Amino acid sequence: MSAIIIVMKNVALLLHLLKDKHVASFVPTSLSVICKICDRIDFSNSHVLIEYGPGTGVITDELQKRSQKNARIIAIEQNQALAIHLTEKYRDDS
């Protein structure tokens, strides 16, 4: 996918999110905050992880990196544009 198309898709997503009063933040969570969140999870005993409101998936990415191979991550997103974005982002993951 060309860089122009990626930028256009990101701008379109941002414009859509600006209209949704349920979107809490337009800035992705910082890596230090993501690490603090994930450091509190016992990944050795977590077989199912549920993330409510994953947004663009920045925390989901870290959950995926740290979780065991057989763990299942369930991301629940109510914003349709973000849900579509997540579906495309994780399409090849199972």
Salt bridges, closest charged atoms under 4 A:
ASP20 OD1 - HIS22 ND1 3.43
ASP39 OD1 - ARG66 NH1 2.74
ASP61 OD2 - LYS89 NZ 3.03
GLU62 OE2 - ARG66 NE 2.78
GLU88 OE1 - LYS9 NZ 3.33
